[in-house]
Every structure is written in C-alpha cells, then in structure tokens.
Amino acid sequence: MFLKAECLQKGGSFKIRGAATALQALGAEARRAGIVAHSSGNHAQAVALAARHFGVDAVIVMPEDANRLKVAATTAYGATVVQAGVTAANRAERADEYVRKGRYLIHPFDDWLVITGQGTLGLEIAEDAPEDIEMALFPIGGGGLVSGSAIALRALRPDVRIIGVEPAVCAAAKASREAGRRISLPPAQTVADGARVSVGEKAWSVISELVDDIVSVEDQEILEAVHFILTRSKLVVEPTGAMTVAALLSRRFRSGPAVAVLSGGNLDPEMLAQRWSERSTRQ
C-alpha cells in the first residue's frame, strides 16, 4: 500500500490545489468584488489561504456543526466565516446570497477550474507511483478530486484501476452508478464530514465514464483506518481522508499494489477520543 499523503499539504488537505487554481484564474473585476465559498472545512481553509496569497477578500459559509479546528484555521487565514443558521443542507443557498451581492463563487467541487487543480494529484501519482501499481483509491465527496485525477490517470496510466470510496450512510456516487444517472442524497451524519455532500454534475460526468468502481465503508471501518494510519504510519489523517485505507483494510479487493489517497489531515482530536471511548465501551 502506497500512501499519497495530502494531509501534509499547506492547509491540511488536497483542496489547496483546486482553490489556488481557481483563484489564480480570476480576473481583476472578480478579485475586486471578492469571493465566497461554502464548505464543511477543508475547502474553506484552502480558499481562505489562497485568497490571502492573492490579496482577495473572502467570505466562507460553514455549517454550525463544522469541525471547530477547521473553522478556527479558516478564520486565522483571514477569511470572514459565516455560520449562524447554516447547515450542511442549506450552505450552498446561503453562499448564493453573497453571489447575488456581487461576490464570485469558488465552488468546492462542481467547477472545472477546481477539478483541474485537483487533477494535479493524479498527475503526481502517474509520475511517482511504481510501474506495478494496479489501482488508485480516492475518497469521494463532491467528486472533484477523483474526477480531476481520473482524467490525468486515464491519459498517463491507463492500466491503473480507479476506485472511489464513500461513507455508507451517504453514498451518492455509488447510488448514481447503480441508477445510471446522478443521484442527490440528503446530508447524513458520518465521521467523514468532508463527504456529507452528493457528487456534483460536472464531476459525475467524468466519474461515470472514467472511474472503474465505487465502494462504500462504514463509519467504524473509517475510524479503525484512522487509528491504523496513526499507529503504523505516524500520520494524522481525518476520517474522510482515511476512507481509502478503510476500503483496503476491509479486504474488498484482492488486487496487487495500490495507492491510497489520504485526502486530508484536519482531525479533531476530541472527536477521535470520544469515538474511540465509545468503541472501547461497546467492546
């Protein structure tokens, strides 16, 4: 198992790739007007960081129950965080209020510039992974990471199987594949807070053509993977980022060498301690 450790990125996740790409492409008028984004946390931090770099004013709409450390980091990077009355279900609508006032939206996944930026991760796998790699596993939330990376891998490493991994309680991409069309599911409670969204239309147009398989993992499997990565690889990975390792540890696959993308490392230690305490109590 080879690990693509995006938990070590500036901002703590792969999201800086897409955010920086989108902000770099903004015209002068959009930069003067400012930007808005909605996010459960990692996109929020990435946009705030990229906006600070480019000197652009940023408003980030985050759910009231967002990871407190992600909120604190987004604020520390200089963005204005809006949380009052925001939920995972209405965050996009709240962000649209700022778009109507003139701000430019940096969508967390359903934007071709963002997808292009995320695809640089696939380029790096194509360049750096050993020749005998048989598959690459990507977490799926909105689908920007796996769709951008799939485009790169299909062009450069066509023999590598591309696998998407979702939490079982909100597996919208898997449901979409089974239905033969994009399915939107309501946000569900899961430890993988970065995957509480349904796959986007642009991302799905790529996923439906280029991704070989989509699997789902249970929350307990995800937590076991977080612990496994922490103790065996000494890497701090948040639950969403550990879904790929959870899928491999579950022995759903009998394939050979694989790359597991660890998409982020913005872990709330208190959440992990509470979940691990609950697990110990049950045992």
SVG drawing of the C-alpha trace seen along z (x, -y; Angstrom):
<svg xmlns="http://www.w3.org/2000/svg" viewBox="-32 -46 40 57">
<polyline fill="none" stroke="black" stroke-width="0.4" points="0.0,0.0 1.4,-3.4 0.1,-6.5 -0.5,-9.8 -0.2,-12.0 -2.2,-15.1 -2.6,-15.5 0.8,-17.2 -0.3,-19.9 -0.4,-23.5 -3.9,-24.0 -4.0,-20.3 -5.7,-18.8 -5.6,-18.4 -8.1,-21.3 -5.4,-23.9 -4.8,-22.6 -8.2,-23.5 -8.6,-26.7 -5.3,-28.1 -6.0,-27.2 -9.4,-28.8 -8.2,-32.0 -5.2,-32.4 -7.6,-32.4 -9.8,-35.2 -9.9,-38.4 -9.3,-41.8 -13.0,-42.6 -13.7,-39.4 -10.8,-40.0 -12.0,-43.4 -15.5,-42.1 -14.3,-39.4 -15.1,-35.7 -17.4,-33.4 -17.2,-29.7 -19.2,-27.1 -17.6,-24.2 -17.6,-21.8 -14.0,-22.8 -11.1,-21.8 -12.2,-23.8 -12.9,-26.7 -9.3,-26.6 -7.9,-26.3 -9.9,-29.2 -9.0,-31.4 -5.3,-30.6 -5.3,-31.1 -7.3,-34.3 -4.8,-35.7 -2.0,-34.8 -3.7,-36.6 -5.0,-39.5 -8.7,-38.8 -11.4,-39.3 -13.1,-36.0 -16.3,-35.1 -16.7,-31.4 -20.1,-29.9 -19.7,-26.9 -22.3,-24.8 -22.8,-25.5 -21.6,-22.0 -18.4,-22.2 -15.2,-20.9 -14.1,-23.6 -10.5,-23.4 -11.3,-23.9 -13.4,-27.0 -10.5,-28.4 -8.0,-27.8 -10.2,-29.4 -10.5,-32.5 -6.8,-32.5 -6.1,-32.6 -8.0,-35.9 -11.5,-34.9 -14.8,-36.0 -16.6,-32.9 -20.4,-32.9 -22.1,-30.1 -25.3,-31.4 -28.2,-29.3 -26.0,-27.4 -26.4,-23.6 -24.9,-21.1 -28.2,-21.2 -28.5,-24.9 -24.9,-26.1 -25.0,-26.5 -28.1,-28.6 -26.6,-30.9 -23.5,-31.3 -25.7,-32.3 -26.9,-35.3 -23.4,-36.6 -23.1,-35.8 -26.2,-37.9 -24.4,-40.8 -21.6,-40.5 -19.1,-38.1 -17.6,-35.3 -18.3,-31.7 -15.4,-29.3 -17.4,-26.0 -15.9,-23.2 -16.1,-20.6 -18.5,-21.4 -16.2,-23.8 -13.9,-22.9 -11.1,-25.1 -11.3,-23.4 -11.5,-20.0 -8.4,-20.9 -6.5,-21.9 -7.4,-18.7 -6.3,-16.7 -2.6,-17.7 -2.8,-15.0 -3.5,-12.4 -0.6,-13.8 1.7,-13.2 0.5,-9.7 1.2,-9.0 4.7,-10.4 5.7,-9.0 3.9,-5.7 5.8,-2.4 5.1,-0.9 3.4,2.2 0.6,0.2 -2.7,1.8 -5.2,-0.6 -5.6,-4.0 -8.2,-4.8 -9.8,-8.2 -12.3,-9.5 -15.5,-10.8 -17.5,-13.7 -18.5,-16.1 -16.2,-14.3 -13.8,-17.0 -10.7,-15.1 -11.4,-11.8 -12.7,-13.3 -9.7,-15.5 -7.3,-12.8 -9.1,-10.2 -8.6,-12.4 -4.9,-12.6 -4.5,-8.9 -6.5,-7.7 -4.2,-9.7 -0.9,-8.7 -1.5,-5.4 -4.5,-3.8 -3.9,-0.4 -4.4,-1.6 -7.9,-0.9 -9.5,-4.0 -11.7,-3.3 -13.9,-5.8 -14.7,-5.4 -17.7,-6.9 -19.2,-6.6 -22.0,-4.0 -24.6,-6.4 -24.3,-8.9 -23.0,-7.0 -24.5,-9.3 -21.9,-8.3 -22.5,-4.6 -26.3,-5.2 -25.7,-7.2 -23.8,-4.4 -26.4,-1.9 -29.2,-4.2 -27.3,-5.1 -27.8,-8.9 -26.7,-11.4 -28.5,-10.9 -28.5,-13.6 -28.9,-12.4 -29.6,-14.5 -26.6,-15.1 -26.2,-12.4 -24.3,-12.2 -21.0,-10.5 -17.5,-10.8 -16.4,-11.6 -17.6,-15.2 -15.9,-16.0 -18.1,-13.5 -21.5,-14.6 -22.4,-16.0 -23.7,-14.5 -21.5,-14.2 -21.6,-17.3 -22.9,-17.3 -19.6,-18.1 -17.7,-15.6 -20.3,-12.9 -19.9,-13.4 -16.3,-12.3 -16.8,-9.7 -19.5,-7.9 -17.0,-7.5 -13.6,-7.0 -13.9,-5.6 -13.8,-1.8 -15.6,-1.1 -17.2,-2.9 -17.4,-1.2 -18.7,-2.3 -17.3,-1.9 -18.9,-2.0 -18.0,-4.7 -16.4,-2.1 -14.2,-0.9 -13.2,-4.5 -12.2,-5.1 -10.2,-1.8 -8.4,-3.1 -7.6,-6.5 -6.1,-4.5 -4.2,-2.2 -2.6,-5.1 -1.8,-6.9 -0.1,-4.0 1.5,-2.3 2.5,-5.3 2.6,-8.1 0.4,-10.3 -2.6,-12.3 -5.4,-11.7 -9.0,-12.9 -11.8,-10.3 -12.7,-11.4 -9.0,-11.0 -8.9,-7.6 -11.7,-6.1 -9.4,-4.7 -7.3,-2.8 -10.6,-1.6 -11.6,-0.1 -8.2,1.7 -8.2,3.0 -11.7,4.4 -10.3,6.8 -12.9,5.8 -10.1,6.0 -7.7,8.9 -5.6,6.7 -1.9,6.1 -0.1,2.9 -2.3,-0.1 -2.1,-3.9 -4.4,-5.1 -5.0,-8.9 -5.1,-10.4 -7.1,-13.5 -6.7,-15.5 -5.4,-15.6 -7.5,-18.2 -8.6,-15.9 -10.4,-17.0 -8.6,-15.0 -11.5,-15.4 -13.9,-13.8 -11.5,-10.9 -11.0,-10.4 -14.8,-10.4 -15.4,-7.9 -12.6,-5.6 -14.0,-5.7 -17.4,-4.7 -15.8,-1.8 -14.0,-0.6 -17.2,-0.8 -19.0,1.3 -16.3,3.9"/>
</svg>
